[in-house]
């Protein structure tokens, strides 16, 4: 697999992004990979390469570009050490909280248009996959561009259901994609009550979806560079489910 880094211009600035491609040249469906709070880094590159190996061109942008570059926002200490986690998240979570639904729509347009214009991207039907807060953005992209986004993966996603008028789950009425949602067990950012609201909203919208709690998996379970929460079995299950989702929805185009 190959990874290159590109820049995407939006009305609000310049976005650093990874692009992953299969080894063999050709035309492939596109996927947008919405990253977690920790940023673009080797683990994200590994995940992008793995998804690309299934036969996709994968775009992974730095969603927090308005607040700084990848280097400026990167953790300054090793997050595999639990003692370093509170300081980093005390810094990054307020920045994430400032990210608005309007900004998500602006960015979704920029990311989708960029992906569709990349050499080798086949067709106009794409998938999204998102991790942590990136899951919310993967869902919002499907609500913003329902004609293009036909598959959504959401993994250890927090705060997808809130009381706010612009809560991410409120876009579901616009979504036409098939979804796979892999919830973390005992996730402080995603309660059983929130899961129930999400499923009820999906049912009311008549969407095809799978919503499952990965037992014993903590928030962040896919991220092998966060040793305190990484769960290899859950991470591998996530890859299997995502590959199957994309196979059902993207490979026939």
Phi, psi and omega in degrees: 000161178229145177236130171236160177248133180233175174237139179245129178266131175236171176300341184252003179149196183247132184252124170283141183209150169268147169234125177249141182227153171296161181296319183274133176295149180159191179252135186218154173295159182257152179222137170257129181253109178270117189282171178275194185285343190275341172105177175292131186192177184304322180297320178295319178301319178300315182292319177299315180298321181294315179296320178300325182296342177281350180110046180221153168260122193243128178249124180236100182271158171276098187293343183261027185300334180295333183267346180158175178282171176303314182296321181292329184264355184293149175302140179268353180225164183288116183279357171288345174267113184306331183295338183269351186291313183303319182295316181295312183288334172296332177277315191274328185296320175299328177292316178298320181297335179279349180285125189257165176297322178297318178296322179298321179293316178301314183291320179302317177300315182295316182292315182294316179297320178296314181300313183294337180270354181291140177304134176093350179284126185260130176073188181236011175261126184232166173246159171232149171220140185219150188231135183058230180293340176298334176297324177296320181288326175299319178291316180299322178299321179293327176286327180284322186231065185295336180289334181261318187275111184247358179212137180225124170253134178230122186228133188037053182270130178253154173056036173282341177237116176225177178276355184290150178299332180254028176307141182306323185293345182285351177277353189300330178300338178266351188278141174239000185283161165274141184238145163237124181241115179255096183283147171278144178286137178054047182272119181295342180263001185207090186279163174304325178296319178294320178298318180297320178295317178301312182294320178298318180294320178295319178298315181297330179279350179071027183274153171277125183203160169234129180231111185225142174271125178275104186298134178079000181264135181266165174305127183094015191297343181275349192264101185291345178270005173243080192301332183292336184239347184298136178228105187299318181297316179292321179297317180292324176297319178302316179297318180297314182293322180291318178299319179294319178300310181294325178297320180291325193256335188247330191285342182279347185284000000 
